[in-house]
Every structure is written in structure tokens, then in C-alpha cells.
């Protein structure tokens, strides 16, 4: 005899299934029915229906299959602990792992990461120098002078140094700088001084400022040695190398200050002031400044070789220990370049013997 009881072809399946509707924190235990879509029911109440193609696997602990749906609220999810039911769901949801990262996905991520790293390196090596070269001529001189003024005070604080002002020594120093400045074709806006620091160094700041540390002056044996160093720094002024270096090394923060006129308040300036003294210019800029110094000295009828001898005396053959030399061409190479075709002195001494002794004692020490 035939049975009067009809059985649905896809009866609801129970098991341990928790459902979160994504709109509240309520957790419901539900039954699932596999029809043309996955039906989620709470007793007789239909809660949701998810298309199999839209169901995706979510991160879950061991022993649980956690699912969400692309068309459901973002926080809606099913948590299935019944192994048989989980297997059935996985078999019906053909796109369940489409969003997961496979080997190709990992390879793509690695590839894009390497490309990004290469782009950053390219920007640092090529982009920033190019930007600095293009932007430097566009920086107004008034802006550069303001920058130099702030950097000037920070440098003096950083080295706990003051400008040496012995009258006779200052007079000799002005005479020397004036001769070099006029030979270099620079105007009277150039400012210079000797700082009372034992560091053997010299440097140029933006806006036309050149400083010589007494530590380098103390190691010099004649005026030509110091004159070549000062001419080298005047070369950096002429080429605006300090400004170019600040744009390059200061990066984004400096450019923002440049655009908005934030000079005294920019952290890039503090960084830049240290960079101006403790770091070197590019090798190309240093070589150009050396050639500039050689030309200036020769126009004055004075040899350039003594400057190379001073640098080698201070740094030794390794070329270390002096920031004016750090990362520059090796001192031996610079001496060779300055000695090459160096004509005999044809012009008068830049300072008399008495003036040289006064310059040596400009900071109050013995001449």
C-alpha cells in the first residue's frame, strides 16, 4: 500500500549552525535548506537566502567552517561545525575560495612589492636629485637668505661656536675673502667668518654664507692653503649646491616648507642644518667645486696645490675624519688634480707674513 506521507526532495538540514544577520550581535541556531539558493531558516521563519555563487569562506578556527555572502550585510555570517554539512556546502559553493590568495596571488603580491621597492629606490637615486636640480634655480634668493639665517644660528648652537672677531685677524680675513670673491665673480652679498671651533672644517650655507672653523685654520701653514679651501666653498655658493642638497636630503617635508613659506618652523630645517655641516655634497658637486677653486687660485696667480696638501695633512691618506672630505674624492686624488699643470706663483701673496700671523690668531690663540 502506498504511503500517504510526502517527503520534500531537499529537507532542512540541522546540525550545529550559528547565524549572525550582520545588523545585530544576536546569535541564532538555524537550519539550512539546499534549494536553488541556500535558505537559512529559524523554525518556520525564513531569515535569508544566499546564492551559492556569492558565498565565500571566511577565516575561522579549526573545526569550523565560517561563511559570508557578497550580497548580504558585511557582518553577516554562518558558522558550521557539522563536518558533513560543511562538506556539502563546500561542494555546492563553487566560488567559495575565489577571494583566497593562491600561489599566483602570492607571486603577484611579491612581484608588486618588489616593483614598489624598486620604485622607491629609483625615486631616491634619480627622482630626488632630478627634482633638486630642477627646483633649485626656482627658489627665490630672499627665501634662500632666510633659510641661511636660520641655519646660521642653528649651526653656531650645534657647535657651541662664536664668530672670532680679533680686529687684526678679521681685517686679514676680509682681505683674503674679498680677493677670492672678486676673482670668483661673486658680489658683496657674500658673508663669511671664522668660527671658534676645534673641528677642522669649512662649509657654505644657503644665501651666501661661508664659514671657516678655527680648527682648520690652526692646521694651515700658509695663506694659499686656506684660500683654496675658501674658494672651494665659494664654488658651492656659486653653484647653489647647499640649496640643492637641502631639497634633495630634506625630501617631502622641506618641499612643503618651500611651498608654504614655513622656514623657521619646519623640522626639515633642523635636519638640513646638520646635513649642511656633517654631510657632503655629491661627488660631482665636489669635483666641480674643486675645479672652481683651482680656476680662482690660478686667476689670482696663486697655486692650488697647497690646498690639496692641507686636506691630505688633515685627513691622512684614507680621507677620513673631516666632513669637508667625507665622501669626497680621496685626498690623494684631489692633491694630484690640484698639482696637475699647477703653474708657478705669478701673482703677489694674498696676505703678507704679518697678516697671515694675524689671521692665525683671529680667535685669540697664538699665531
C-alpha positions in Angstrom: 0.0 0.0 0.0 1.4 3.4 -1.0 2.3 5.8 1.8 0.3 9.0 2.3 3.3 10.9 3.6 5.2 13.1 1.1 8.9 13.9 1.7 10.4 17.2 0.4 13.2 16.5 -2.0 15.6 18.8 0.0 14.6 18.7 3.6 16.0 21.3 6.0 19.3 20.2 7.5 20.1 21.0 11.1 23.4 20.4 12.8 25.4 22.9 14.7 24.8 26.0 12.5 25.0 29.5 14.0 23.8 32.5 12.1 24.5 36.2 12.6 22.4 38.6 10.4 25.0 41.4 10.4 22.7 44.0 11.8 22.9 42.9 15.5 25.1 40.8 17.7 22.3 38.2 18.2 23.4 34.6 17.6 20.8 32.3 16.2 20.8 28.5 15.8 19.3 27.8 12.4 18.6 25.1 9.8 19.7 25.2 6.2 17.9 24.1 3.1 19.6 23.4 -0.2 17.2 24.7 -2.9 18.2 26.9 -5.8 19.7 29.1 -3.2 20.9 28.3 0.3 17.9 29.0 2.6 18.6 30.0 6.2 15.6 29.3 8.5 14.7 29.7 12.1 12.0 27.2 12.6 9.2 28.2 10.2 10.7 31.7 9.7 12.9 32.3 6.7 15.8 34.5 7.7 17.8 34.8 4.5 18.6 33.1 1.2 22.2 33.2 -0.2 23.1 32.5 -3.8 25.7 29.7 -3.9 27.9 31.7 -6.3 28.1 34.6 -3.8 29.1 32.5 -0.8 32.7 32.9 0.4 34.9 31.2 3.0 36.0 33.4 5.9 38.8 33.0 8.4 37.8 30.5 11.1 39.3 28.4 13.8 39.9 24.6 13.4 36.8 22.5 13.3 34.5 25.3 12.0 33.5 26.5 8.5 32.7 30.2 8.6 30.9 31.7 5.6 29.8 35.1 4.4 27.9 36.3 1.4 28.8 39.0 -1.1 25.2 40.2 -1.3 24.5 40.0 2.5 25.3 42.6 5.1 29.1 42.8 5.6 29.0 41.3 9.1 26.5 38.6 8.3 27.9 35.0 8.6 27.3 31.4 9.1 29.3 29.2 11.4 29.1 25.5 10.7 30.7 22.8 12.9 29.0 19.8 11.4 31.6 18.1 9.1 29.0 16.5 6.7 27.1 19.7 6.4 30.3 21.7 5.8 31.4 19.3 3.1 28.0 19.6 1.4 28.2 23.4 1.5 31.7 23.4 0.1 30.7 21.2 -2.8 27.8 23.5 -3.8 29.6 26.8 -3.4 31.9 26.6 -6.4 33.3 30.1 -5.8 33.9 29.7 -2.1 37.7 30.2 -2.3 37.8 32.7 -5.2 38.9 35.5 -2.9 41.7 33.5 -1.2 45.3 34.1 -2.1 46.8 31.2 -4.0 50.3 30.7 -5.3 49.6 33.1 -8.2 48.2 35.6 -5.8 51.3 35.4 -3.6 53.5 35.7 -6.6 51.6 38.7 -7.7 51.9 40.3 -4.3 55.6 39.6 -4.1 56.0 41.0 -7.6 54.2 44.2 -6.9 56.1 44.6 -3.6 59.4 44.3 -5.4 58.2 46.7 -8.0 57.2 49.2 -5.3 60.6 48.8 -3.6 62.4 49.4 -6.9 60.2 52.5 -7.5 61.2 53.9 -4.1 64.9 53.2 -4.8 64.5 54.9 -8.2 62.9 57.9 -6.6 65.7 58.2 -4.1 68.5 57.7 -6.6 67.1 59.6 -9.6 63.8 61.3 -8.7 65.0 63.4 -5.8 68.3 64.5 -7.4 66.4 65.5 -10.6 63.8 67.4 -8.6 66.5 69.2 -6.7 68.3 70.1 -9.9 65.0 71.4 -11.4 63.8 73.2 -8.3 67.0 74.9 -7.1 67.0 77.6 -9.8 63.4 78.4 -9.0 64.0 79.1 -5.3 63.8 82.9 -4.7 67.0 84.4 -3.3 65.1 86.0 -0.5 63.8 82.6 0.6 67.3 81.2 0.4 68.7 84.0 2.6 66.0 83.4 5.2 66.9 79.8 5.2 70.6 80.6 5.6 69.9 82.9 8.5 68.1 80.2 10.5 70.6 77.6 9.6 73.4 80.0 10.7 72.1 80.3 14.2 71.5 76.6 14.5 75.0 75.8 13.3 76.5 78.1 15.9 74.4 76.5 18.6 75.2 73.0 17.4 79.0 73.5 17.6 78.8 75.9 20.5 80.9 78.4 18.4 81.0 82.1 18.1 82.4 84.3 15.3 86.1 85.2 16.1 86.5 89.0 15.9 90.1 89.8 16.7 90.5 93.2 14.8 93.8 92.5 13.0 92.8 88.9 12.2 89.4 90.0 10.9 91.0 92.6 8.7 93.3 90.0 7.2 90.4 87.5 6.7 88.3 90.2 5.0 91.2 91.0 2.6 91.6 87.3 1.8 87.9 86.7 1.2 87.5 89.9 -0.9 90.3 88.8 -3.2 88.7 85.4 -3.7 85.2 86.7 -4.1 86.2 89.2 -6.7 88.1 86.6 -8.6 85.2 84.2 -8.4 82.8 86.8 -9.8 80.6 86.9 -6.7 79.0 90.1 -5.4 79.3 91.7 -1.9 76.3 89.8 -0.6 78.7 87.0 0.4 79.1 86.8 4.2 82.0 85.0 5.8 83.6 84.4 9.2 85.9 82.2 11.3 84.1 80.2 14.0 85.8 79.3 17.3 85.5 75.5 16.9 88.4 73.0 17.0 86.7 70.9 14.3 88.9 71.1 11.1 86.2 72.1 8.7 84.7 74.7 6.4 81.3 74.9 4.8 78.8 77.1 2.9 75.2 77.9 3.9 72.4 78.9 1.6 72.1 82.6 1.0 75.8 83.4 0.6 77.4 82.4 3.9 80.8 80.8 4.2 82.4 79.8 7.5 85.9 78.5 8.3 86.4 76.7 11.6 89.5 77.7 13.6 90.4 74.0 13.8 91.2 74.0 10.1 92.9 77.4 10.2 95.2 76.1 13.0 96.5 73.3 10.8 97.2 75.5 7.8 100.8 76.6 7.1 100.2 79.4 4.7 97.5 81.7 3.2 97.3 79.7 -0.1 96.2 76.6 1.8 93.2 78.4 3.4 92.5 80.4 0.3 91.9 77.3 -1.8 89.5 75.9 0.8 87.5 79.2 0.9 87.5 79.2 -2.9 86.1 75.7 -2.9 83.2 76.8 -0.6 82.6 79.9 -2.8 82.2 77.4 -5.7 79.4 75.7 -3.7 77.8 79.1 -3.3 78.2 79.9 -7.0 76.5 76.6 -7.9 73.9 76.8 -5.1 74.9 73.3 -4.0 73.8 73.9 -0.4 70.2 74.7 -1.6 70.2 71.7 -3.9 71.4 69.4 -1.1 68.7 70.6 1.3 65.9 70.0 -1.3 67.4 66.5 -2.0 68.0 65.5 1.6 65.1 67.3 3.2 62.7 65.5 0.9 59.0 66.0 1.2 59.0 67.9 4.5 61.3 70.5 3.1 59.3 70.9 -0.1 56.2 71.5 1.9 58.0 74.2 3.8 59.2 75.6 0.5 55.6 75.8 -0.9 54.1 77.3 2.2 57.0 79.5 3.4 57.4 77.6 6.7 61.1 78.2 7.3 61.6 78.7 11.0 59.0 76.1 12.0 60.0 73.3 9.7 61.6 70.2 11.2 63.3 69.8 7.8 65.4 72.9 8.5 66.8 71.4 11.7 67.7 68.3 9.7 69.1 70.4 6.9 71.4 72.5 9.2 73.0 69.3 10.4 73.2 68.0 6.9 74.9 71.1 5.6 77.8 70.6 8.0 78.0 66.9 8.7 77.3 65.6 5.2 79.0 66.0 1.9 77.7 67.2 -1.4 77.6 64.8 -4.3 80.8 63.7 -5.8 80.1 65.6 -9.0 79.4 68.8 -7.0 82.6 68.4 -5.0 84.7 67.9 -8.2 83.1 71.0 -9.7 83.9 73.0 -6.6 87.5 71.8 -6.8 87.8 72.9 -10.4 86.2 76.2 -9.4 88.8 76.7 -6.6 91.7 75.8 -9.0 90.5 78.4 -11.5 90.0 81.1 -8.8 93.5 80.5 -7.5 95.1 80.5 -10.9 93.3 83.8 -11.8 94.9 85.3 -8.7 98.3 83.9 -9.8 98.5 81.6 -6.9 99.0 77.8 -6.8 96.2 75.3 -6.0 98.5 72.6 -4.8 98.8 73.9 -1.2 95.1 73.3 -0.6 95.5 69.7 -1.6 98.4 69.4 0.8 96.3 70.8 3.6 93.5 68.4 3.1 95.8 65.4 2.9 97.6 66.6 6.1 94.3 66.8 8.0 92.7 63.6 6.8 95.6 61.3 6.1 95.7 59.0 3.1 92.3 57.4 4.0 90.5 60.7 3.6 88.5 60.3 6.8 87.8 62.4 9.8 86.9 65.7 8.2 83.4 66.4 6.9 84.6 68.6 4.1 86.3 65.5 2.9 83.8 62.8 3.9 82.5 61.0 0.8 84.5 63.4 -1.4 87.2 62.3 -3.9 90.1 60.9 -1.9 92.6 63.5 -0.6 95.5 61.9 -2.6 93.4 62.2 -5.8 92.5 65.8 -5.0 96.1 66.7 -4.4 97.1 65.1 -7.7 94.4 67.1 -9.5 95.4 70.3 -7.8 99.0 69.7 -8.6 98.5 68.8 -12.2 99.5 71.7 -14.5 99.7 73.9 -11.5 101.7 76.9 -12.7 104.3 78.6 -10.5 103.0 81.6 -8.5 102.8 84.6 -10.7 100.7 86.9 -8.5 101.6 88.6 -5.3 100.9 86.8 -2.0 97.3 87.1 -0.9 98.4 88.1 2.6 101.7 89.4 4.0 103.5 87.5 6.6 102.2 89.8 9.3 98.6 89.5 8.0 98.9 85.7 8.0 100.0 85.7 11.6 97.1 87.9 12.5 94.7 85.6 10.7 96.1 82.6 12.5 95.4 84.4 15.9 91.9 85.6 14.9 90.3 83.5 17.7 92.7 84.7 20.3 95.2 81.8 20.0 98.9 82.1 19.3 99.8 82.8 15.7 
